[in-house]
């Protein structure tokens, strides 16, 4: 739908602004002209950022989206869409549009959160101590993420899982472990445990692969040796934590000097560190030109706009 809207706007000479979850989370949303993520018009040339002047730190108001408001919006969205589905028979959604199916997924997600929270209650401590700096973190994305369909060589997240485990089994140091992190929004829709177990056995690394669910990402990144992703914005968080990063798809931050540019097979033992001076310049430019200090489903947004204590950080001061 967004690609069709972009083509229509371009044909009519109308500016096209794309909104998305924040590249820099949790206190921002993204807005770019022309497209976001791999469609972003941001330069990919590292010298562009290196030659930028230093920018003072931005004033950021801490914000947090409301889970309750998200649930209300999602419920109303699906119910109204289902009620009027016959009036738009040719409409096609990017996933199941049944409110009953989605409700089942939410219930399943809640149950799995409780179960894996109990089952993996001691895993984080092990990662923070025994396996500190001895594990590679592979980040999973939502199964129907358009960033995978449009900006990666993979047709499915399962293909990515296979590639990572295979490469890890062949080239990673025997003393290291692979931690695979499930995406929290995928909890009720997909479960990769059986696949990961099968592939780990097939490639002979059963004792060296750990599948985790709701462990906090900042903690996982802090104690990881390096990170692999398709093109998740969590990759930017990995750079914030000064972690070597390999991108398997196309991403706006996949820039020479920030991410490892070689093959995944060589990544496991590569002597690579991101250029943090370059990242500082990149992050400041990203913040100033693409981010708005606001959150979707946030109660604070209305207060910010009404009080307007200072200009909102981000895209042309929130489009003025």
C-alpha positions as CSV (number, residue, x, y, z in Angstrom):
1,X,0.0,0.0,0.0
2,X,2.8,2.4,0.9
3,X,4.6,1.7,-2.4
4,X,1.4,2.5,-4.3
5,X,0.9,5.7,-2.3
6,X,4.4,6.7,-3.0
7,X,4.1,6.2,-6.8
8,X,0.8,8.1,-6.8
9,X,2.2,11.0,-4.8
10,X,5.3,11.2,-7.1
11,X,3.0,11.2,-10.2
12,X,1.0,14.1,-8.7
13,X,4.0,16.1,-7.6
14,X,3.1,15.7,-3.9
15,X,5.6,15.3,-1.1
16,X,5.7,11.7,0.3
17,X,6.5,11.3,4.0
18,X,6.9,7.9,5.5
19,X,6.4,7.3,9.2
20,X,7.8,4.4,11.1
21,X,8.9,3.2,14.5
22,X,11.9,5.1,15.7
23,X,15.4,4.2,14.5
24,X,16.6,5.4,17.9
25,X,14.2,3.9,20.5
26,X,12.4,4.1,22.7
27,X,11.9,7.9,22.7
28,X,11.4,8.6,19.0
29,X,9.4,8.0,15.9
30,X,10.9,8.1,12.4
31,X,9.7,10.3,9.5
32,X,11.6,10.6,6.2
33,X,10.7,12.0,2.8
34,X,10.6,9.4,0.1
35,X,11.0,6.2,2.3
36,X,12.4,4.7,5.4
37,X,14.9,1.9,6.3
38,X,16.6,0.6,3.1
39,X,14.5,3.1,1.1
40,X,15.9,6.0,3.2
41,X,17.6,8.8,1.2
42,X,20.4,9.1,3.9
43,X,23.9,8.9,2.4
44,X,25.8,5.6,2.7
45,X,29.2,7.2,2.2
46,X,31.2,7.1,5.5
47,X,33.2,10.2,4.4
48,X,29.9,12.2,4.2
49,X,29.5,11.8,8.0
50,X,33.2,12.1,8.9
51,X,33.2,15.6,7.4
52,X,30.2,16.8,9.3
53,X,30.8,19.3,12.0
54,X,30.3,18.2,15.6
55,X,26.8,18.7,16.9
56,X,25.8,19.5,20.5
57,X,23.9,16.7,22.3
58,X,20.1,17.0,21.6
59,X,17.7,17.6,24.4
60,X,15.5,14.5,24.6
61,X,12.3,14.1,26.7
62,X,12.0,10.5,27.9
63,X,8.8,9.0,26.6
64,X,7.2,5.6,26.7
65,X,4.3,4.1,24.7
66,X,1.3,2.9,26.5
67,X,0.7,-0.9,26.0
68,X,-3.0,-0.3,27.0
69,X,-3.5,2.3,24.3
70,X,-1.8,0.0,21.7
71,X,-4.2,-2.9,22.6
72,X,-7.2,-0.6,22.3
73,X,-6.2,0.8,18.9
74,X,-5.3,-2.7,17.6
75,X,-8.6,-4.2,18.8
76,X,-10.7,-1.4,17.3
77,X,-8.7,-1.5,14.1
78,X,-9.4,-5.2,13.5
79,X,-13.0,-5.1,14.6
80,X,-13.9,-2.2,12.3
81,X,-11.9,-3.8,9.4
82,X,-13.7,-7.1,9.9
83,X,-17.1,-5.4,10.1
84,X,-16.7,-3.6,6.8
85,X,-14.7,-6.2,5.0
86,X,-17.4,-6.9,2.4
87,X,-17.4,-3.3,1.3
88,X,-13.8,-3.6,0.2
89,X,-13.6,-7.2,-1.3
90,X,-10.4,-6.6,-3.2
91,X,-8.5,-5.3,-0.2
92,X,-5.5,-7.4,0.8
93,X,-3.8,-7.1,4.2
94,X,-0.1,-8.0,4.8
95,X,-1.2,-10.6,7.3
96,X,-4.3,-12.3,8.6
97,X,-7.1,-9.7,9.1
98,X,-9.2,-11.9,11.4
99,X,-9.7,-10.3,14.9
100,X,-10.4,-13.8,16.3
101,X,-7.1,-15.1,15.0
102,X,-5.2,-12.1,16.3
103,X,-6.9,-12.5,19.7
104,X,-5.8,-16.1,19.8
105,X,-2.2,-14.9,19.1
106,X,-2.3,-12.4,21.8
107,X,-3.5,-15.0,24.4
108,X,-0.8,-17.4,23.1
109,X,1.8,-14.6,23.4
110,X,0.8,-13.9,27.0
111,X,1.1,-17.6,27.9
112,X,4.4,-18.0,26.2
113,X,5.8,-14.9,27.9
114,X,4.9,-16.5,31.3
115,X,6.3,-19.9,30.4
116,X,9.6,-18.8,28.9
117,X,10.0,-16.2,31.7
118,X,9.9,-19.1,34.2
119,X,11.9,-21.6,32.0
120,X,14.7,-19.2,31.2
121,X,14.8,-17.4,34.6
122,X,18.5,-18.3,35.1
123,X,19.8,-17.9,31.5
124,X,20.5,-14.1,31.8
125,X,22.8,-14.6,34.8
126,X,24.8,-17.3,32.9
127,X,25.2,-14.9,29.9
128,X,26.3,-12.1,32.2
129,X,28.9,-14.2,34.0
130,X,30.1,-17.6,32.5
131,X,29.4,-16.6,28.9
132,X,30.2,-12.9,29.2
133,X,31.9,-11.8,25.9
134,X,31.8,-15.4,24.7
135,X,28.5,-15.5,22.8
136,X,27.4,-14.1,19.5
137,X,23.9,-12.6,19.4
138,X,21.7,-13.3,16.4
139,X,18.6,-11.1,16.3
140,X,15.3,-12.4,14.8
141,X,12.7,-10.1,13.2
142,X,8.9,-10.5,12.9
143,X,8.1,-13.3,10.5
144,X,6.1,-11.0,8.1
145,X,8.4,-8.0,8.4
146,X,8.5,-6.1,5.0
147,X,12.2,-5.4,5.6
148,X,12.8,-9.1,5.1
149,X,10.6,-9.4,2.0
150,X,11.9,-6.3,0.3
151,X,15.4,-5.7,1.6
152,X,17.0,-9.0,2.2
153,X,17.9,-12.2,0.3
154,X,15.6,-14.2,2.5
155,X,12.0,-15.3,1.8
156,X,11.6,-16.3,5.4
157,X,13.2,-15.8,8.8
158,X,13.8,-19.6,8.9
159,X,16.2,-19.3,6.0
160,X,18.2,-16.7,8.0
161,X,18.3,-19.0,11.0
162,X,19.7,-21.8,8.9
163,X,22.4,-19.6,7.4
164,X,23.5,-18.3,10.8
165,X,23.6,-21.7,12.5
166,X,25.4,-23.3,9.6
167,X,28.1,-20.6,9.4
168,X,28.5,-20.6,13.2
169,X,29.0,-24.3,13.2
170,X,31.7,-24.2,10.5
171,X,33.7,-21.1,11.4
172,X,33.1,-19.8,15.0
173,X,35.5,-20.6,17.8
174,X,34.6,-23.8,19.6
175,X,34.7,-22.0,23.0
176,X,31.9,-19.6,21.9
177,X,28.1,-19.8,21.9
178,X,25.4,-18.6,19.6
179,X,22.4,-16.9,21.3
180,X,19.3,-16.5,19.1
181,X,16.9,-13.8,20.3
182,X,13.2,-14.1,19.4
183,X,11.3,-11.0,18.5
184,X,8.7,-10.1,21.2
185,X,6.0,-9.1,18.7
186,X,6.4,-12.6,17.1
187,X,5.8,-14.4,20.3
188,X,2.2,-15.4,19.6
189,X,2.7,-16.1,15.9
190,X,5.9,-18.1,15.5
191,X,8.0,-20.4,17.6
192,X,11.4,-21.4,16.3
193,X,12.5,-23.7,19.1
194,X,11.9,-27.0,17.1
195,X,13.7,-25.6,14.0
196,X,16.7,-24.4,16.0
197,X,16.9,-27.7,17.8
198,X,16.8,-29.6,14.5
199,X,19.4,-27.4,12.8
200,X,21.7,-27.4,15.8
201,X,21.6,-31.2,15.9
202,X,22.1,-31.3,12.1
203,X,25.2,-29.1,12.2
204,X,26.6,-30.6,15.4
205,X,26.3,-27.5,17.7
206,X,23.4,-28.6,20.0
207,X,25.3,-27.7,23.2
208,X,26.5,-24.3,21.8
209,X,23.2,-22.7,20.6
210,X,20.8,-21.0,23.1
211,X,17.3,-19.8,22.1
212,X,16.0,-16.9,24.3
213,X,12.8,-15.0,24.4
214,X,12.1,-12.0,26.6
215,X,15.5,-11.3,28.0
216,X,16.3,-7.5,27.9
217,X,18.0,-6.5,24.8
218,X,20.4,-4.0,26.5
219,X,21.7,-6.7,28.7
220,X,22.1,-9.1,25.9
221,X,24.0,-6.5,23.9
222,X,26.2,-5.5,26.8
223,X,27.6,-9.0,27.3
224,X,27.7,-10.2,23.7
225,X,30.9,-10.5,21.8
226,X,29.3,-9.5,18.4
227,X,25.9,-9.3,16.8
228,X,24.3,-10.6,13.6
229,X,21.0,-9.2,12.1
230,X,19.1,-9.1,8.8
231,X,18.4,-5.4,9.0
232,X,16.6,-4.8,12.3
233,X,16.9,-1.4,13.9
234,X,18.3,-3.3,16.9
235,X,21.4,-3.2,14.8
236,X,21.7,0.5,15.7
237,X,21.4,-0.5,19.4
238,X,24.3,-2.9,18.8
239,X,26.4,0.0,17.5
240,X,25.4,2.1,20.5
241,X,27.0,-0.7,22.6
242,X,30.1,-0.7,20.4
243,X,29.6,-4.2,19.2
244,X,30.9,-5.7,15.9
245,X,27.9,-6.0,13.7
246,X,27.2,-8.1,10.6
247,X,24.1,-7.1,8.5
248,X,22.7,-9.9,6.3
249,X,20.2,-7.7,4.4
250,X,20.1,-4.1,3.3
251,X,20.0,-1.4,6.0
252,X,20.5,2.3,6.2
253,X,23.3,1.8,8.8
254,X,25.2,-0.8,6.8
255,X,28.1,1.6,6.2
256,X,31.7,0.7,5.8
257,X,33.4,1.4,9.1
258,X,30.2,0.8,11.1
259,X,29.4,-2.7,10.1
260,X,31.5,-5.7,9.0
261,X,31.6,-5.8,5.2
262,X,33.0,-9.3,4.6
263,X,31.3,-12.7,4.5
264,X,29.5,-14.1,7.5
265,X,32.0,-17.0,7.6
266,X,34.9,-14.6,8.3
267,X,32.9,-12.5,10.7
268,X,33.1,-14.9,13.6
269,X,36.9,-14.5,13.9
270,X,37.4,-11.1,12.3
271,X,39.3,-8.4,14.2
272,X,36.7,-5.8,13.6
273,X,35.3,-3.0,15.7
274,X,32.9,-0.2,14.6
275,X,34.4,3.2,14.2
276,X,32.7,5.0,17.1
277,X,33.7,8.5,16.0
278,X,32.0,7.7,12.7
279,X,29.0,6.3,14.5
280,X,28.7,9.4,16.7
281,X,28.5,11.6,13.6
282,X,26.1,9.2,11.9
283,X,23.8,9.0,15.0
284,X,23.7,12.8,15.4
285,X,22.8,13.3,11.7
286,X,20.2,10.5,11.9
287,X,18.7,12.1,15.0
288,X,18.5,15.6,13.6
289,X,17.1,14.6,10.2
290,X,14.9,11.6,10.7
291,X,13.7,11.4,14.3
292,X,10.9,13.1,16.2
293,X,10.9,13.0,20.0
294,X,7.5,11.4,20.3
295,X,6.1,7.9,20.5
296,X,3.1,6.2,19.0
297,X,0.3,5.4,21.5
298,X,1.9,7.7,24.0
299,X,-0.2,9.8,26.4
300,X,2.7,12.3,26.7
301,X,2.5,13.3,23.1
302,X,-0.6,15.5,23.6
303,X,1.0,17.2,26.6
304,X,4.2,17.9,24.6
305,X,2.2,19.5,21.8
306,X,-0.1,21.5,24.0
307,X,2.6,22.8,26.3
308,X,5.3,23.1,23.6
309,X,8.1,23.8,26.1
310,X,10.7,23.6,23.4
311,X,11.0,22.5,19.7
312,X,10.7,18.8,19.2
313,X,13.9,17.2,18.2
314,X,13.8,15.6,14.8
315,X,12.8,16.0,11.1
316,X,12.9,19.7,10.4
317,X,11.7,20.3,14.0
318,X,8.8,18.0,13.4
319,X,8.0,19.6,10.1
320,X,7.6,22.9,11.9
